[in-house]
Each structure stands twice: as C-alpha cells, then as structure tokens.
C-alpha cells in the first residue's frame, strides 16, 4: 500500500475540508461544524457574531460547495501550505472551546497539534501553535478551585504542569529557530512570559502591540490594554479599551469593570460586571462575576 502522508486521519480530514475555493472564515467555520465537534452557537461565539449570522454563513458556504461542484479530495503535499492558515485556526478554536471547559476538545486539539508538527516540521507557526496550547493547558489544574474560577495572578503555581511548560517552551524555541514571526509565535511568546514571576508587563505590552499590527484584532487590542494598565496605570488602559467596539463581547465588559474598579469608579464598574454577567456562558464565570459585583457593595 502507498505510504500515507498524514500521521493522523482526523488531521487529514481537516486539511480536506479547508478547501481554498472557500474564503478563510468559511473554511474554518464549516470545518469546525463538520469535524471539530463544535455547535453553531459555539462557532458564532468564537467569531464574535450572532448565532443566526453564523447559520447564514454556513448555509452560504454549503450552497457554494453544491453549486460549484467543489470536489473534496485529500490535498497533495505541495498544496498543504495554502491550507495551513485555516487548519491552524480550526485546531486553535477547538482548543479554546476545550479550554473553556470541554476537556475532551482541548485534548483533541493538543493531539492534532502534535500530528501537525510531525506532518510539517519546518513550519514555524505549527510549532508555535503547539507551544501556545501546551503553555496554556499547563495551567489547567490551577484555573479552578472547588469549581470556582481562579485568575492567573491568584493561581497556585505548584499546580502548573512543569513538564508541559518545558515542552511548550521547547516548541517555541523551535519556532524561533525557524525564524517564525507570525501571530502564533507572538501569542506563544506572550503565554511563556505569563509563566514568569514577576511578569514583564512592558515586554508583554510590546508583543501585544506587534500582534495588533499583524492581525488588526480588537480582541488583541483589549489584551494589550490590560498590559498597558499594568505598566502605565488604569487610566491609560481604560483609554485604549474605550476606543474598542466590542459591546457584545463578555471580556470587554469584565476588563472594563476591572479597570474601573481599580480606579475607584464603583458604580460604573458594577454596571460593566453586570453586562459581562449577561453575556457569560459558563457557570464558574457567572459566579466569579457575581462575587465581583457583591464586593463592590450596594
């Protein structure tokens, strides 16, 4: 029998589904729905759009496949790089959904990341994504205490998986050695810096600034604002946050609430936490936000 290129059958299917005849977002969304184990509601949340909007996008993608007679076949080796951006996005979004609570999805994403490294060992973004997932997953056991959400600054570092951190940093070093400068390299570098104590907030802010230039993402800018608040104060962070149009994003409101709380603007902070509570999707996050509101008093 002819030797298979792909070390993992599920990864082979993901590459097959990420067809370049579709737009990048359509590739990712359709693959997540068909193979990623995510519901339409979860995919919509990942793309920061209403569920009905995502349903329409998925329907349009399926209609294009049907009308154009797009044939889904396993791509040849030389065609893999043109599909890589979509495949990386699929794997990372599966991991993110798992990191939010669905442990099976996180484990699946890590397995796919390892298979990708085997399949495309000279691609820096592949190693960087694997590093990013390993570094974030290393903190899994410390993220909850008796079911309650624990912020990174308050986590028990003895519960972090040292072996997984070492593997993550080794994968990041490999990405650097391959002269990687892409978005996953930067994100993994930020995740690695968050493992240090004390954290180098100036360096974290600088990396987020580079990531904003690369992606143009408002969510990345929100994360930069958090780092800026640590280096330049709450007012500077809040000024960046207030420029963003992310009203339907839970973490926009919880971040703004935190900054307002630090600045002593309690009534405004309570309002922002209340809006974040309305948008929260998991019970631990809801309990955390209720505690924040209660701490601010009536």
N, C-alpha and C positions, 0 to 999 in steps of 0.2 A: 504494500500500500504506500501511496505517496505520503511523505512526512508532512505533518500538519505544521503550518506557520504559527498558529495560535497556541499558547500554552494553556488556554482556558476557553472552554466552549461558550460560556456566557459573555466573555470579552469579545469573542468572535461575533456573536450576535449583536453586540452593541456597535461594533465597527460597521456591521452590515446595515444596521438601522440608521446610522448617522450618514445619510446619503447627501452628497454635496449639491444635488438638484434642489434641495430644500434650503431655506435660509437657516442660519446657525441656530437661532432661537427655536425654530420649528423642529429642527433635528433633535435638539436637546429635549424639548417638551414631549415630543412624540416617543422618543426612546425611553424617557422616564416613565411615561404612561404604559408603554407596551412591555418593557423589560425591567424597569427599575423598582417595581413594587410600590410606586407612589400613586396616591389618589389624585384626581384632578384638583381637588381643594389644596393638597399639599404642594403640587406643582405651581399653582397660581400664587401661593404664599411665597414660594421661592423666587418668583419673578415679580413680586410686588404688584400683582394685578388682581382684580376681582375674579372669582371663580367662573362667572359667566363669560368673561372676556377670554379666559383660557380655554373654555369649552369651544368657543367660536374659532380660536386659533387652531386647536387640534382638529376641528372639523374641516377647516380650510386646508390644512396640511394633508389630511387623508384624501380630500377631494382632488388635490393636485396630484397625488400619487396615482389615483384612479384614472383621472382624465389624461395625464401624460404617459400613462403606462410605464411608470418607473419600475424597473426590474431590480429587486433587492438581491444582490449576489455578494458573496464574500469578496472584499477588495483584494487586489494583488498587492504584494509587498510595497511596490513603489507608490501605491495610492494611499497608503496608511497616513503619511504626514498631513495630507489635505483634510483628513477627517479627525485629526488628533485634537484640535481645539474643542470640538463638540464632545468627543469621548471623555476628555478631561473634565469638562463641565458636568457631564452626566454622572461620572464617578464622584465628583466632589459634592454635588447636590444630594446624591444618595447618602453620602457620609453625613452631611449636615442634618438631614432629616433623622438619621440614626442617632446623631449626637444629641438631638433634642429629646431623645427618649426611646426610640426604636433601636435597641441594641443590635438586633439581627441585621439591620441595614448598615450600621456602622461596620460591623464585622465583615459583611459582604463587600463594602467599599474598600476596606483595607486589603482584602484578598485580591480584589480586582487591581488595586494599585500595585501590589507585588507582581501580579501577572504582567501588568503594563511595563514594569521595569525589566522584566525578563524578555518581553517582546521587542521593546525599543530602548535598549540600554544606552544609546548615545543621545537621547533626547533629554535636555536638562529639565524641562518643565514636567516630565514624567517623574523624575526623581524628586523634584521639588514638591509636587502634589503628594507623593508618598510620604515625604518628610512632614509636610503640613498635617496630614491626617494622623500620623504616628504621634507627633508632638501634642496635638490637641487631645487625642484619645488617651494619652498617658495620664491625663488629669481626671479621667472619668470617675474613679472611685472617690475623689475628693470633692466632686461637684455637688454632692448631696449628703446631708447628714440627717439620718432618720426621716428621709423623704423631703427634707427642706433644702431649697436651693442655697448654695454657698458661693459667694462671689470669689473671684480668683485671689484677691488680696487677703481674704479670710481663710483660704483653704489650708488644710493640714498637708504640708509638703511631704511628710513622711508617707502619705498615701499615694503619691505620684509614682508611676511605674518607671524606675530609673533605667531599666533595660530598654524600654520603648523610647525613652528620651534619647538614649545613646544611639539607637538605630535611626531615629529621626534626624539627629544631627549628622550622622554619618551620611544619610541620604542627601541632606542639604549640602554637605561638603562635596559630594559627587556632582550635584547640580552646579555648584560654583566652579568646580574643576572643568566642567563642560562649558564654562563661560555663559551660564544662564543669566538672563536679565529680565525674564518675563514675570507675569503677575504672580504665579505660584511660587517662584523663587523669593520674591519680596514678601509675600504672605508667610512663607515658612520662616524667613529670617525674623519677621516680627514675632511669630509664635515662639521661636527659640529665645529671643530677648525677653519675652514674658516669663521664661523659666528662671531668669537670673534674679538674684536678690542682693542689693536693691536693683530695681528695674531702671534701665537707662531710657528715661522718657524722651529726652531730646533726640536720641537715635531712633526711637520708635516713631516719634512725630515726623522725622525726616523721611523715614521709609514709607509712612502713610502718604506723605506729600508726593513722593515718587510714584506711588501706586495710584493716586488720584490722577496724576498726569497721564499715566498709562491707560487707565480704564475710564476716566470721566465719571466714575460711580459716586452718586450722592451718599450711598451707604458707607463707602470707604471714607468720604469726607466727614461723615458723622464720627467714625472711629478716630480720624485724625483730630477732630475737635476734643475728644476725650484726652488724647495725649497732650494736646496743646494746653488744656486746662491744668494738667499736672505740671507743666513747665512754666507757663505764663499766667496762670490763675484762672479762676472760674469765669470771670467776665470775658476774657479772650476766647475761651472755649465756647461760651454761650453765643458770642458774636458770630462764630462760624456756624453753629447749629441753626441760628435764626435765619440764615441765608438759604436753608435747605427746604425743599418742597417734598416732605415725607409724612404728610399728615396721617396716612393710613398705615404707617409702619410703627409697630409696637415699641421698638427700641429707640426710635426718635423721641418718643414721649417720655420713656423711662430715663433716657440720658438727659433730656432737658430738665426733668424733675430732679435728678441728682444734682445737676449744676445749680439749679435754683435753690435747692435745699442747702447746699454749701454756701450760697450767698445770703442765706437768711430770709429768702423770699418764700415764706412757708405756704401762704395761700396759693400762690402760683404753682409751687411745687406739688401741692396736694392735687390741684386740678390736672397737672400733667400725669401724675401717677394714676389718677382716676381714668384718664383717657387710655393709658397703657393697659390698665386692667380690662377695659372694654375690648381691647384688641388681643389680649393674651390667649394662647391656645393650649397651654398645659396647666394643670392644677398646681404644681410646685411654683410656677411663675406667678400665678394668681395669688397664692398665699404670701409669697415674698412681697408683692406689690401692696397687698392689704396691710402687711406689717409696716411697710414704709409709710403708708397713709396714717396708720394708727400712731406711729412715732411722732408725726407732725402735730398730733392733737386735734381737737375740735376747732 
